[in-house]
Amino acid sequence: MTRAIVFAPKSARRGDVIEIRATIQHPMETGYRWDGKGGLVGRDIVSRLECRYEGELVFAVDLWQAIAANPMVSFFTIATTSGTLELKWTGDHGFAHTETAALTVE
């Protein structure tokens, strides 16, 4: 079961710069680690995070094998209108997880 947490303000004034922090529980296997039987553990990473604010892409990052397990990402955007922040993580083997956060702009 995947667990993700999004830290975003519930409200802001129009034009404010807001910080969004997101973390996802994932082992992030690099594909370079050996198992106990002498074989390689297969690569299994979250490879991309996208954030859409009312449907518009405001942030995206590609992640690689060097990222730690349970990656945390922090970024900023400008509060323009009340709406929904949608964060979507995608990765190897068809992995996909989405979380949302509501933002009220005054």
Biotite code that builds the C-alpha atoms (Angstrom):
import biotite.structure as struc

atoms = struc.array([
    struc.Atom([0.000, 0.000, 0.000], chain_id="A", res_id=1, res_name="MET", atom_name="CA", element="C"),
    struc.Atom([1.465, 3.338, -1.061], chain_id="A", res_id=2, res_name="THR", atom_name="CA", element="C"),
    struc.Atom([1.326, 6.232, 1.356], chain_id="A", res_id=3, res_name="ARG", atom_name="CA", element="C"),
    struc.Atom([1.923, 9.797, 0.221], chain_id="A", res_id=4, res_name="ALA", atom_name="CA", element="C"),
    struc.Atom([1.700, 13.017, 2.195], chain_id="A", res_id=5, res_name="ILE", atom_name="CA", element="C"),
    struc.Atom([1.246, 16.498, 0.725], chain_id="A", res_id=6, res_name="VAL", atom_name="CA", element="C"),
    struc.Atom([1.955, 19.565, 2.842], chain_id="A", res_id=7, res_name="PHE", atom_name="CA", element="C"),
    struc.Atom([0.335, 22.639, 1.273], chain_id="A", res_id=8, res_name="ALA", atom_name="CA", element="C"),
    struc.Atom([-1.369, 25.679, 2.784], chain_id="A", res_id=9, res_name="PRO", atom_name="CA", element="C"),
    struc.Atom([-5.145, 25.433, 2.985], chain_id="A", res_id=10, res_name="LYS", atom_name="CA", element="C"),
    struc.Atom([-5.487, 29.121, 2.137], chain_id="A", res_id=11, res_name="SER", atom_name="CA", element="C"),
    struc.Atom([-3.424, 31.985, 0.744], chain_id="A", res_id=12, res_name="ALA", atom_name="CA", element="C"),
    struc.Atom([-3.885, 35.470, -0.622], chain_id="A", res_id=13, res_name="ARG", atom_name="CA", element="C"),
    struc.Atom([-3.883, 35.973, -4.378], chain_id="A", res_id=14, res_name="ARG", atom_name="CA", element="C"),
    struc.Atom([-0.307, 36.470, -5.564], chain_id="A", res_id=15, res_name="GLY", atom_name="CA", element="C"),
    struc.Atom([1.317, 34.809, -2.530], chain_id="A", res_id=16, res_name="ASP", atom_name="CA", element="C"),
    struc.Atom([4.193, 32.440, -3.171], chain_id="A", res_id=17, res_name="VAL", atom_name="CA", element="C"),
    struc.Atom([3.313, 29.145, -1.510], chain_id="A", res_id=18, res_name="ILE", atom_name="CA", element="C"),
    struc.Atom([5.495, 26.164, -0.671], chain_id="A", res_id=19, res_name="GLU", atom_name="CA", element="C"),
    struc.Atom([4.334, 22.638, -1.415], chain_id="A", res_id=20, res_name="ILE", atom_name="CA", element="C"),
    struc.Atom([6.131, 19.657, 0.103], chain_id="A", res_id=21, res_name="ARG", atom_name="CA", element="C"),
    struc.Atom([5.368, 16.086, -0.837], chain_id="A", res_id=22, res_name="ALA", atom_name="CA", element="C"),
    struc.Atom([6.720, 12.739, 0.245], chain_id="A", res_id=23, res_name="THR", atom_name="CA", element="C"),
    struc.Atom([5.886, 9.227, -0.866], chain_id="A", res_id=24, res_name="ILE", atom_name="CA", element="C"),
    struc.Atom([6.622, 5.925, 0.803], chain_id="A", res_id=25, res_name="GLN", atom_name="CA", element="C"),
    struc.Atom([8.589, 3.844, -1.709], chain_id="A", res_id=26, res_name="HIS", atom_name="CA", element="C"),
    struc.Atom([11.715, 1.633, -1.396], chain_id="A", res_id=27, res_name="PRO", atom_name="CA", element="C"),
    struc.Atom([13.421, 3.097, -4.511], chain_id="A", res_id=28, res_name="MET", atom_name="CA", element="C"),
    struc.Atom([15.430, 0.018, -5.524], chain_id="A", res_id=29, res_name="GLU", atom_name="CA", element="C"),
    struc.Atom([18.264, 1.163, -7.793], chain_id="A", res_id=30, res_name="THR", atom_name="CA", element="C"),
    struc.Atom([18.857, -2.104, -9.628], chain_id="A", res_id=31, res_name="GLY", atom_name="CA", element="C"),
    struc.Atom([22.484, -2.091, -8.431], chain_id="A", res_id=32, res_name="TYR", atom_name="CA", element="C"),
    struc.Atom([22.009, -3.891, -5.087], chain_id="A", res_id=33, res_name="ARG", atom_name="CA", element="C"),
    struc.Atom([22.717, -7.599, -4.682], chain_id="A", res_id=34, res_name="TRP", atom_name="CA", element="C"),
    struc.Atom([20.233, -9.908, -2.980], chain_id="A", res_id=35, res_name="ASP", atom_name="CA", element="C"),
    struc.Atom([21.210, -12.714, -0.593], chain_id="A", res_id=36, res_name="GLY", atom_name="CA", element="C"),
    struc.Atom([21.429, -15.249, -3.443], chain_id="A", res_id=37, res_name="LYS", atom_name="CA", element="C"),
    struc.Atom([23.992, -13.349, -5.526], chain_id="A", res_id=38, res_name="GLY", atom_name="CA", element="C"),
    struc.Atom([21.522, -11.825, -7.995], chain_id="A", res_id=39, res_name="GLY", atom_name="CA", element="C"),
    struc.Atom([20.635, -8.211, -8.582], chain_id="A", res_id=40, res_name="LEU", atom_name="CA", element="C"),
    struc.Atom([17.494, -6.779, -7.014], chain_id="A", res_id=41, res_name="VAL", atom_name="CA", element="C"),
    struc.Atom([15.470, -5.371, -9.930], chain_id="A", res_id=42, res_name="GLY", atom_name="CA", element="C"),
    struc.Atom([15.154, -1.628, -10.391], chain_id="A", res_id=43, res_name="ARG", atom_name="CA", element="C"),
    struc.Atom([11.938, -0.198, -8.940], chain_id="A", res_id=44, res_name="ASP", atom_name="CA", element="C"),
    struc.Atom([11.882, 3.589, -8.595], chain_id="A", res_id=45, res_name="ILE", atom_name="CA", element="C"),
    struc.Atom([9.443, 6.466, -8.693], chain_id="A", res_id=46, res_name="VAL", atom_name="CA", element="C"),
    struc.Atom([10.694, 8.222, -11.797], chain_id="A", res_id=47, res_name="SER", atom_name="CA", element="C"),
    struc.Atom([8.495, 11.351, -12.047], chain_id="A", res_id=48, res_name="ARG", atom_name="CA", element="C"),
    struc.Atom([6.416, 13.710, -9.962], chain_id="A", res_id=49, res_name="LEU", atom_name="CA", element="C"),
    struc.Atom([4.053, 16.215, -11.567], chain_id="A", res_id=50, res_name="GLU", atom_name="CA", element="C"),
    struc.Atom([1.934, 18.863, -9.867], chain_id="A", res_id=51, res_name="CYS", atom_name="CA", element="C"),
    struc.Atom([-1.067, 20.381, -11.592], chain_id="A", res_id=52, res_name="ARG", atom_name="CA", element="C"),
    struc.Atom([-2.844, 23.437, -10.196], chain_id="A", res_id=53, res_name="TYR", atom_name="CA", element="C"),
    struc.Atom([-6.390, 23.519, -11.540], chain_id="A", res_id=54, res_name="GLU", atom_name="CA", element="C"),
    struc.Atom([-5.239, 21.292, -14.425], chain_id="A", res_id=55, res_name="GLY", atom_name="CA", element="C"),
    struc.Atom([-2.191, 23.387, -15.385], chain_id="A", res_id=56, res_name="GLU", atom_name="CA", element="C"),
    struc.Atom([1.246, 21.829, -14.942], chain_id="A", res_id=57, res_name="LEU", atom_name="CA", element="C"),
    struc.Atom([3.151, 24.033, -12.466], chain_id="A", res_id=58, res_name="VAL", atom_name="CA", element="C"),
    struc.Atom([5.970, 21.663, -11.463], chain_id="A", res_id=59, res_name="PHE", atom_name="CA", element="C"),
    struc.Atom([7.559, 18.432, -12.674], chain_id="A", res_id=60, res_name="ALA", atom_name="CA", element="C"),
    struc.Atom([10.686, 16.568, -11.670], chain_id="A", res_id=61, res_name="VAL", atom_name="CA", element="C"),
    struc.Atom([12.344, 13.419, -13.009], chain_id="A", res_id=62, res_name="ASP", atom_name="CA", element="C"),
    struc.Atom([13.884, 11.196, -10.333], chain_id="A", res_id=63, res_name="LEU", atom_name="CA", element="C"),
    struc.Atom([16.778, 8.775, -10.873], chain_id="A", res_id=64, res_name="TRP", atom_name="CA", element="C"),
    struc.Atom([18.383, 5.848, -9.072], chain_id="A", res_id=65, res_name="GLN", atom_name="CA", element="C"),
    struc.Atom([20.470, 8.097, -6.809], chain_id="A", res_id=66, res_name="ALA", atom_name="CA", element="C"),
    struc.Atom([17.390, 9.365, -4.920], chain_id="A", res_id=67, res_name="ILE", atom_name="CA", element="C"),
    struc.Atom([16.812, 7.974, -1.429], chain_id="A", res_id=68, res_name="ALA", atom_name="CA", element="C"),
    struc.Atom([13.935, 5.751, -0.387], chain_id="A", res_id=69, res_name="ALA", atom_name="CA", element="C"),
    struc.Atom([10.745, 7.635, 0.521], chain_id="A", res_id=70, res_name="ASN", atom_name="CA", element="C"),
    struc.Atom([11.680, 10.724, -1.508], chain_id="A", res_id=71, res_name="PRO", atom_name="CA", element="C"),
    struc.Atom([10.579, 14.167, -0.367], chain_id="A", res_id=72, res_name="MET", atom_name="CA", element="C"),
    struc.Atom([10.262, 17.068, -2.812], chain_id="A", res_id=73, res_name="VAL", atom_name="CA", element="C"),
    struc.Atom([9.683, 20.749, -2.050], chain_id="A", res_id=74, res_name="SER", atom_name="CA", element="C"),
    struc.Atom([8.770, 23.454, -4.558], chain_id="A", res_id=75, res_name="PHE", atom_name="CA", element="C"),
    struc.Atom([7.001, 26.815, -4.839], chain_id="A", res_id=76, res_name="PHE", atom_name="CA", element="C"),
    struc.Atom([4.155, 28.206, -6.919], chain_id="A", res_id=77, res_name="THR", atom_name="CA", element="C"),
    struc.Atom([1.991, 31.328, -6.894], chain_id="A", res_id=78, res_name="ILE", atom_name="CA", element="C"),
    struc.Atom([-1.543, 31.265, -5.499], chain_id="A", res_id=79, res_name="ALA", atom_name="CA", element="C"),
    struc.Atom([-3.757, 32.559, -8.295], chain_id="A", res_id=80, res_name="THR", atom_name="CA", element="C"),
    struc.Atom([-7.205, 31.067, -7.772], chain_id="A", res_id=81, res_name="THR", atom_name="CA", element="C"),
    struc.Atom([-9.022, 28.700, -5.446], chain_id="A", res_id=82, res_name="SER", atom_name="CA", element="C"),
    struc.Atom([-8.738, 25.163, -6.671], chain_id="A", res_id=83, res_name="GLY", atom_name="CA", element="C"),
    struc.Atom([-7.072, 21.806, -6.435], chain_id="A", res_id=84, res_name="THR", atom_name="CA", element="C"),
    struc.Atom([-3.418, 20.845, -6.424], chain_id="A", res_id=85, res_name="LEU", atom_name="CA", element="C"),
    struc.Atom([-3.025, 17.374, -7.929], chain_id="A", res_id=86, res_name="GLU", atom_name="CA", element="C"),
    struc.Atom([0.273, 15.565, -7.403], chain_id="A", res_id=87, res_name="LEU", atom_name="CA", element="C"),
    struc.Atom([0.935, 12.442, -9.448], chain_id="A", res_id=88, res_name="LYS", atom_name="CA", element="C"),
    struc.Atom([3.874, 10.116, -8.969], chain_id="A", res_id=89, res_name="TRP", atom_name="CA", element="C"),
    struc.Atom([4.723, 7.580, -11.695], chain_id="A", res_id=90, res_name="THR", atom_name="CA", element="C"),
    struc.Atom([7.419, 4.948, -11.850], chain_id="A", res_id=91, res_name="GLY", atom_name="CA", element="C"),
    struc.Atom([8.644, 1.550, -12.910], chain_id="A", res_id=92, res_name="ASP", atom_name="CA", element="C"),
    struc.Atom([6.327, -1.429, -13.451], chain_id="A", res_id=93, res_name="HIS", atom_name="CA", element="C"),
    struc.Atom([3.268, 0.764, -14.053], chain_id="A", res_id=94, res_name="GLY", atom_name="CA", element="C"),
    struc.Atom([3.443, 2.465, -10.662], chain_id="A", res_id=95, res_name="PHE", atom_name="CA", element="C"),
    struc.Atom([1.142, 5.485, -10.342], chain_id="A", res_id=96, res_name="ALA", atom_name="CA", element="C"),
    struc.Atom([-0.208, 7.309, -7.309], chain_id="A", res_id=97, res_name="HIS", atom_name="CA", element="C"),
    struc.Atom([-2.160, 10.575, -7.069], chain_id="A", res_id=98, res_name="THR", atom_name="CA", element="C"),
    struc.Atom([-2.900, 12.860, -4.103], chain_id="A", res_id=99, res_name="GLU", atom_name="CA", element="C"),
    struc.Atom([-4.836, 16.127, -4.062], chain_id="A", res_id=100, res_name="THR", atom_name="CA", element="C"),
    struc.Atom([-4.945, 19.174, -1.814], chain_id="A", res_id=101, res_name="ALA", atom_name="CA", element="C"),
    struc.Atom([-7.500, 21.988, -1.855], chain_id="A", res_id=102, res_name="ALA", atom_name="CA", element="C"),
    struc.Atom([-6.329, 25.605, -1.852], chain_id="A", res_id=103, res_name="LEU", atom_name="CA", element="C"),
    struc.Atom([-8.592, 28.547, -1.073], chain_id="A", res_id=104, res_name="THR", atom_name="CA", element="C"),
    struc.Atom([-7.379, 31.885, -2.443], chain_id="A", res_id=105, res_name="VAL", atom_name="CA", element="C"),
    struc.Atom([-8.728, 35.019, -0.777], chain_id="A", res_id=106, res_name="GLU", atom_name="CA", element="C"),
])
